Amino acid sequence: MGAFVDSLTRVSHINLFGIVFIFIFLEYIFSMSIGMSEGIESIIIAIPFAFLIIDISLWWITSIYPGFV
């Protein structure tokens, strides 16, 4: 059986907010220090956020369907 919804909600909430703030600070430093085009910088900055959303959504999928693990 997958994780319980209340514990999964708590852990997801903590991880989303904590990691997002770390990403924001690191991506701000990255965007100010490297001279690339704005399009490439935008893609590079968006990648960690996209993978974070994918990662946490997979936690929820495994709680619904444990065979997904």
Distance bins in CASP14 RR format, pairs under 12 A and 6 or more apart:
PFRMAT RR
TARGET T0000
AUTHOR 0000-0000-0000
RMODE 2
METHOD distances of the structure
MODEL  1
1 8 0 0 0 0 0 1 0 0 0 0 0
1 62 0 0 0 0 0 1 0 0 0 0 0
1 63 0 0 0 0 1 0 0 0 0 0 0
1 64 0 0 0 0 0 1 0 0 0 0 0
1 65 0 0 0 0 0 1 0 0 0 0 0
1 66 1 0 1 0 0 0 0 0 0 0 0
1 67 0 0 0 0 0 1 0 0 0 0 0
1 69 0 0 0 0 0 1 0 0 0 0 0
2 8 0 0 0 0 1 0 0 0 0 0 0
2 59 0 0 0 0 1 0 0 0 0 0 0
2 60 0 0 0 0 0 1 0 0 0 0 0
2 61 0 0 0 0 0 1 0 0 0 0 0
2 62 1 0 1 0 0 0 0 0 0 0 0
2 63 1 0 1 0 0 0 0 0 0 0 0
2 64 0 0 0 0 1 0 0 0 0 0 0
2 65 0 0 0 0 1 0 0 0 0 0 0
2 66 1 0 1 0 0 0 0 0 0 0 0
2 67 0 0 0 0 1 0 0 0 0 0 0
2 68 0 0 0 0 1 0 0 0 0 0 0
2 69 0 0 0 0 1 0 0 0 0 0 0
3 9 0 0 0 0 1 0 0 0 0 0 0
3 10 0 0 0 0 0 1 0 0 0 0 0
3 11 1 0 0 1 0 0 0 0 0 0 0
3 12 0 0 0 0 1 0 0 0 0 0 0
3 56 0 0 0 0 0 1 0 0 0 0 0
3 58 0 0 0 0 0 1 0 0 0 0 0
3 59 1 0 0 1 0 0 0 0 0 0 0
3 60 0 0 0 0 1 0 0 0 0 0 0
3 61 0 0 0 0 0 1 0 0 0 0 0
3 62 1 0 0 1 0 0 0 0 0 0 0
3 63 1 0 1 0 0 0 0 0 0 0 0
3 64 0 0 0 0 0 1 0 0 0 0 0
3 66 0 0 0 0 1 0 0 0 0 0 0
3 69 0 0 0 0 0 1 0 0 0 0 0
4 10 0 0 0 0 1 0 0 0 0 0 0
4 11 0 0 0 0 0 1 0 0 0 0 0
4 59 0 0 0 0 0 1 0 0 0 0 0
4 60 0 0 0 0 0 1 0 0 0 0 0
4 63 1 0 0 1 0 0 0 0 0 0 0
5 11 0 0 0 0 0 1 0 0 0 0 0
5 12 0 0 0 0 0 1 0 0 0 0 0
5 59 0 0 0 0 0 1 0 0 0 0 0
5 60 0 0 0 0 1 0 0 0 0 0 0
5 63 1 0 0 1 0 0 0 0 0 0 0
5 64 0 0 0 0 1 0 0 0 0 0 0
6 12 0 0 0 0 0 1 0 0 0 0 0
6 13 0 0 0 0 0 1 0 0 0 0 0
6 63 0 0 0 0 0 1 0 0 0 0 0
7 13 0 0 0 0 0 1 0 0 0 0 0
7 14 0 0 0 0 0 1 0 0 0 0 0
7 59 0 0 0 0 0 1 0 0 0 0 0
7 63 0 0 0 0 1 0 0 0 0 0 0
8 14 0 0 0 0 0 1 0 0 0 0 0
8 15 0 0 0 0 0 1 0 0 0 0 0
8 16 0 0 0 0 0 1 0 0 0 0 0
8 56 0 0 0 0 1 0 0 0 0 0 0
8 57 0 0 0 0 0 1 0 0 0 0 0
8 58 0 0 0 0 0 1 0 0 0 0 0
8 59 1 0 0 1 0 0 0 0 0 0 0
8 60 1 0 0 1 0 0 0 0 0 0 0
8 61 0 0 0 0 0 1 0 0 0 0 0
8 62 0 0 0 0 1 0 0 0 0 0 0
8 63 1 0 1 0 0 0 0 0 0 0 0
8 64 0 0 0 0 0 1 0 0 0 0 0
9 15 0 0 0 0 0 1 0 0 0 0 0
9 16 0 0 0 0 0 1 0 0 0 0 0
9 56 0 0 0 0 0 1 0 0 0 0 0
9 59 0 0 0 0 0 1 0 0 0 0 0
9 60 0 0 0 0 1 0 0 0 0 0 0
9 63 0 0 0 0 1 0 0 0 0 0 0
10 16 0 0 0 0 0 1 0 0 0 0 0
10 17 0 0 0 0 0 1 0 0 0 0 0
10 59 0 0 0 0 0 1 0 0 0 0 0
11 17 0 0 0 0 0 1 0 0 0 0 0
11 18 0 0 0 0 0 1 0 0 0 0 0
11 19 0 0 0 0 0 1 0 0 0 0 0
11 55 0 0 0 0 0 1 0 0 0 0 0
11 56 0 0 0 0 1 0 0 0 0 0 0
11 59 1 0 0 1 0 0 0 0 0 0 0
11 60 0 0 0 0 0 1 0 0 0 0 0
11 63 0 0 0 0 0 1 0 0 0 0 0
12 18 0 0 0 0 0 1 0 0 0 0 0
12 19 0 0 0 0 0 1 0 0 0 0 0
12 20 0 0 0 0 0 1 0 0 0 0 0
12 52 0 0 0 0 0 1 0 0 0 0 0
12 53 0 0 0 0 0 1 0 0 0 0 0
12 55 0 0 0 0 1 0 0 0 0 0 0
12 56 1 0 1 0 0 0 0 0 0 0 0
12 57 0 0 0 0 1 0 0 0 0 0 0
12 58 0 0 0 0 0 1 0 0 0 0 0
12 59 1 0 0 1 0 0 0 0 0 0 0
12 60 1 0 0 1 0 0 0 0 0 0 0
12 63 0 0 0 0 0 1 0 0 0 0 0
13 19 0 0 0 0 0 1 0 0 0 0 0
13 20 0 0 0 0 0 1 0 0 0 0 0
13 56 0 0 0 0 1 0 0 0 0 0 0
13 59 0 0 0 0 0 1 0 0 0 0 0
14 20 0 0 0 0 0 1 0 0 0 0 0
14 21 0 0 0 0 0 1 0 0 0 0 0
14 56 0 0 0 0 0 1 0 0 0 0 0
15 21 0 0 0 0 0 1 0 0 0 0 0
15 22 0 0 0 0 0 1 0 0 0 0 0
15 23 0 0 0 0 0 1 0 0 0 0 0
15 52 0 0 0 0 1 0 0 0 0 0 0
15 53 0 0 0 0 0 1 0 0 0 0 0
15 55 0 0 0 0 1 0 0 0 0 0 0
15 56 1 0 0 1 0 0 0 0 0 0 0
15 57 0 0 0 0 0 1 0 0 0 0 0
15 59 0 0 0 0 1 0 0 0 0 0 0
16 22 0 0 0 0 0 1 0 0 0 0 0
16 23 0 0 0 0 0 1 0 0 0 0 0
16 49 0 0 0 0 0 1 0 0 0 0 0
16 52 1 0 0 1 0 0 0 0 0 0 0
16 53 0 0 0 0 1 0 0 0 0 0 0
16 55 0 0 0 0 1 0 0 0 0 0 0
16 56 1 0 0 1 0 0 0 0 0 0 0
16 57 0 0 0 0 0 1 0 0 0 0 0
16 59 0 0 0 0 0 1 0 0 0 0 0
16 60 0 0 0 0 0 1 0 0 0 0 0
17 23 0 0 0 0 0 1 0 0 0 0 0
17 24 0 0 0 0 0 1 0 0 0 0 0
17 52 0 0 0 0 0 1 0 0 0 0 0
17 56 0 0 0 0 0 1 0 0 0 0 0
18 24 0 0 0 0 1 0 0 0 0 0 0
18 25 0 0 0 0 0 1 0 0 0 0 0
18 52 0 0 0 0 1 0 0 0 0 0 0
18 56 0 0 0 0 0 1 0 0 0 0 0
19 25 0 0 0 0 0 1 0 0 0 0 0
19 26 0 0 0 0 0 1 0 0 0 0 0
19 27 0 0 0 0 0 1 0 0 0 0 0
19 48 0 0 0 0 1 0 0 0 0 0 0
19 49 0 0 0 0 1 0 0 0 0 0 0
19 51 0 0 0 0 0 1 0 0 0 0 0
19 52 1 0 1 0 0 0 0 0 0 0 0
19 53 0 0 0 0 0 1 0 0 0 0 0
19 55 0 0 0 0 1 0 0 0 0 0 0
19 56 0 0 0 0 1 0 0 0 0 0 0
20 26 0 0 0 0 0 1 0 0 0 0 0
20 27 0 0 0 0 0 1 0 0 0 0 0
20 48 0 0 0 0 1 0 0 0 0 0 0
20 49 1 0 0 1 0 0 0 0 0 0 0
20 50 0 0 0 0 0 1 0 0 0 0 0
20 52 1 0 0 1 0 0 0 0 0 0 0
20 53 0 0 0 0 1 0 0 0 0 0 0
20 56 0 0 0 0 0 1 0 0 0 0 0
21 27 0 0 0 0 0 1 0 0 0 0 0
21 28 0 0 0 0 0 1 0 0 0 0 0
21 49 0 0 0 0 0 1 0 0 0 0 0
21 52 0 0 0 0 0 1 0 0 0 0 0
22 28 0 0 0 0 0 1 0 0 0 0 0
22 29 0 0 0 0 0 1 0 0 0 0 0
22 48 0 0 0 0 1 0 0 0 0 0 0
22 49 0 0 0 0 0 1 0 0 0 0 0
22 52 0 0 0 0 0 1 0 0 0 0 0
23 29 0 0 0 0 0 1 0 0 0 0 0
23 30 0 0 0 0 1 0 0 0 0 0 0
23 31 0 0 0 0 0 1 0 0 0 0 0
23 44 0 0 0 0 0 1 0 0 0 0 0
23 45 0 0 0 0 1 0 0 0 0 0 0
23 46 0 0 0 0 0 1 0 0 0 0 0
23 47 0 0 0 0 1 0 0 0 0 0 0
23 48 1 0 1 0 0 0 0 0 0 0 0
23 49 1 0 0 1 0 0 0 0 0 0 0
23 50 0 0 0 0 0 1 0 0 0 0 0
23 51 0 0 0 0 0 1 0 0 0 0 0
23 52 1 0 0 1 0 0 0 0 0 0 0
23 53 0 0 0 0 0 1 0 0 0 0 0
24 30 0 0 0 0 0 1 0 0 0 0 0
24 31 0 0 0 0 0 1 0 0 0 0 0
24 45 0 0 0 0 1 0 0 0 0 0 0
24 48 0 0 0 0 0 1 0 0 0 0 0
24 49 0 0 0 0 1 0 0 0 0 0 0
24 52 0 0 0 0 0 1 0 0 0 0 0
25 31 0 0 0 0 0 1 0 0 0 0 0
25 32 0 0 0 0 0 1 0 0 0 0 0
25 45 0 0 0 0 0 1 0 0 0 0 0
25 48 0 0 0 0 0 1 0 0 0 0 0
26 32 0 0 0 0 0 1 0 0 0 0 0
26 33 0 0 0 0 0 1 0 0 0 0 0
26 44 0 0 0 0 0 1 0 0 0 0 0
26 45 0 0 0 0 1 0 0 0 0 0 0
26 48 0 0 0 0 1 0 0 0 0 0 0
26 49 0 0 0 0 0 1 0 0 0 0 0
27 33 0 0 0 0 0 1 0 0 0 0 0
27 34 0 0 0 0 0 1 0 0 0 0 0
27 41 0 0 0 0 1 0 0 0 0 0 0
27 42 0 0 0 0 0 1 0 0 0 0 0
27 43 0 0 0 0 0 1 0 0 0 0 0
27 44 0 0 0 0 1 0 0 0 0 0 0
27 45 1 0 1 0 0 0 0 0 0 0 0
27 46 0 0 0 0 1 0 0 0 0 0 0
27 47 0 0 0 0 1 0 0 0 0 0 0
27 48 1 0 0 1 0 0 0 0 0 0 0
27 49 0 0 0 0 1 0 0 0 0 0 0
27 52 0 0 0 0 0 1 0 0 0 0 0
28 34 0 0 0 0 0 1 0 0 0 0 0
28 41 0 0 0 0 0 1 0 0 0 0 0
28 45 0 0 0 0 1 0 0 0 0 0 0
29 45 0 0 0 0 0 1 0 0 0 0 0
30 36 0 0 0 0 1 0 0 0 0 0 0
30 40 0 0 0 0 0 1 0 0 0 0 0
30 41 1 0 0 1 0 0 0 0 0 0 0
30 42 0 0 0 0 0 1 0 0 0 0 0
30 44 1 0 0 1 0 0 0 0 0 0 0
30 45 1 0 0 1 0 0 0 0 0 0 0
30 46 0 0 0 0 0 1 0 0 0 0 0
30 47 0 0 0 0 0 1 0 0 0 0 0
30 48 0 0 0 0 0 1 0 0 0 0 0
31 37 0 0 0 0 0 1 0 0 0 0 0
31 38 0 0 0 0 1 0 0 0 0 0 0
31 39 0 0 0 0 0 1 0 0 0 0 0
31 40 0 0 0 0 0 1 0 0 0 0 0
31 41 1 0 1 0 0 0 0 0 0 0 0
31 42 0 0 0 0 1 0 0 0 0 0 0
31 43 0 0 0 0 0 1 0 0 0 0 0
31 44 0 0 0 0 1 0 0 0 0 0 0
31 45 1 0 0 1 0 0 0 0 0 0 0
31 46 0 0 0 0 0 1 0 0 0 0 0
32 41 0 0 0 0 0 1 0 0 0 0 0
32 45 0 0 0 0 0 1 0 0 0 0 0
33 41 0 0 0 0 0 1 0 0 0 0 0
34 40 0 0 0 0 1 0 0 0 0 0 0
34 41 1 0 0 1 0 0 0 0 0 0 0
34 44 0 0 0 0 1 0 0 0 0 0 0
34 45 0 0 0 0 0 1 0 0 0 0 0
35 41 1 0 0 1 0 0 0 0 0 0 0
35 44 0 0 0 0 0 1 0 0 0 0 0
36 42 0 0 0 0 1 0 0 0 0 0 0
36 43 0 0 0 0 1 0 0 0 0 0 0
36 44 1 0 0 1 0 0 0 0 0 0 0
36 45 0 0 0 0 0 1 0 0 0 0 0
37 43 0 0 0 0 1 0 0 0 0 0 0
37 44 0 0 0 0 0 1 0 0 0 0 0
38 44 0 0 0 0 0 1 0 0 0 0 0
38 45 0 0 0 0 0 1 0 0 0 0 0
39 45 0 0 0 0 1 0 0 0 0 0 0
39 46 0 0 0 0 1 0 0 0 0 0 0
40 46 0 0 0 0 0 1 0 0 0 0 0
40 47 0 0 0 0 0 1 0 0 0 0 0
41 47 0 0 0 0 0 1 0 0 0 0 0
42 49 0 0 0 0 0 1 0 0 0 0 0
42 50 0 0 0 0 0 1 0 0 0 0 0
43 49 0 0 0 0 0 1 0 0 0 0 0
43 50 0 0 0 0 1 0 0 0 0 0 0
44 50 0 0 0 0 0 1 0 0 0 0 0
46 52 0 0 0 0 0 1 0 0 0 0 0
46 53 0 0 0 0 0 1 0 0 0 0 0
47 53 0 0 0 0 0 1 0 0 0 0 0
47 54 0 0 0 0 0 1 0 0 0 0 0
48 54 0 0 0 0 0 1 0 0 0 0 0
48 55 0 0 0 0 0 1 0 0 0 0 0
49 55 0 0 0 0 0 1 0 0 0 0 0
49 56 0 0 0 0 0 1 0 0 0 0 0
50 56 0 0 0 0 0 1 0 0 0 0 0
50 57 0 0 0 0 0 1 0 0 0 0 0
51 57 0 0 0 0 0 1 0 0 0 0 0
51 58 0 0 0 0 0 1 0 0 0 0 0
52 58 0 0 0 0 0 1 0 0 0 0 0
52 59 0 0 0 0 0 1 0 0 0 0 0
53 59 0 0 0 0 0 1 0 0 0 0 0
53 60 0 0 0 0 0 1 0 0 0 0 0
54 60 0 0 0 0 0 1 0 0 0 0 0
54 61 0 0 0 0 0 1 0 0 0 0 0
55 61 0 0 0 0 0 1 0 0 0 0 0
55 62 0 0 0 0 0 1 0 0 0 0 0
56 62 0 0 0 0 0 1 0 0 0 0 0
56 63 0 0 0 0 0 1 0 0 0 0 0
57 63 0 0 0 0 0 1 0 0 0 0 0
57 64 0 0 0 0 0 1 0 0 0 0 0
57 68 0 0 0 0 0 1 0 0 0 0 0
58 64 0 0 0 0 0 1 0 0 0 0 0
58 65 0 0 0 0 0 1 0 0 0 0 0
58 68 1 0 0 1 0 0 0 0 0 0 0
58 69 0 0 0 0 1 0 0 0 0 0 0
59 65 0 0 0 0 0 1 0 0 0 0 0
59 66 0 0 0 0 0 1 0 0 0 0 0
59 68 0 0 0 0 0 1 0 0 0 0 0
59 69 0 0 0 0 0 1 0 0 0 0 0
60 66 0 0 0 0 0 1 0 0 0 0 0
60 68 0 0 0 0 0 1 0 0 0 0 0
61 67 0 0 0 0 1 0 0 0 0 0 0
61 68 1 0 1 0 0 0 0 0 0 0 0
61 69 0 0 0 0 1 0 0 0 0 0 0
62 68 1 0 1 0 0 0 0 0 0 0 0
62 69 1 0 1 0 0 0 0 0 0 0 0
63 69 0 0 0 0 0 1 0 0 0 0 0
END
